[in-house]
């Protein structure tokens, strides 16, 4: 599987979980690293916002147009 998003692309979170309490749905993130696929074969990314860095799966983010 190839990566859908590119380095330095602006994205937002599309779904939150328990660990996302400090992240509001309006936060903008920047792709800072393309990471290997996880065990399920889904591409992963390292993203950065003003709150810090985090790792996410491709299904957890969407492009900002």
C-alpha positions, 0 to 999 in steps of 0.5 A, a space after each residue: 500500500 502506498 501513502 495517500 498523503 505527502 510530507 508537509 501536507 495539512 490534515 485534520 483528525 476525522 475520528 477521536 478516541 479516548 487518548 484524543 481528549 486534548 485534541 479538538 476536532 478543529 486542530 490542523 496537523 502537518 505530515 512530518 514523516 511517512 511511516 511504515 505500514 502497520 500489521 494490518 497493512 494500513 499506512 501510518 504517519 507522524 503528524 505535528 500540531 501546536 500541541 505536539 507530535 503523534 503517530 496516526 493511521 491513514 484512516 484517522 486523518 483527512 486532507 484540508 483543501 
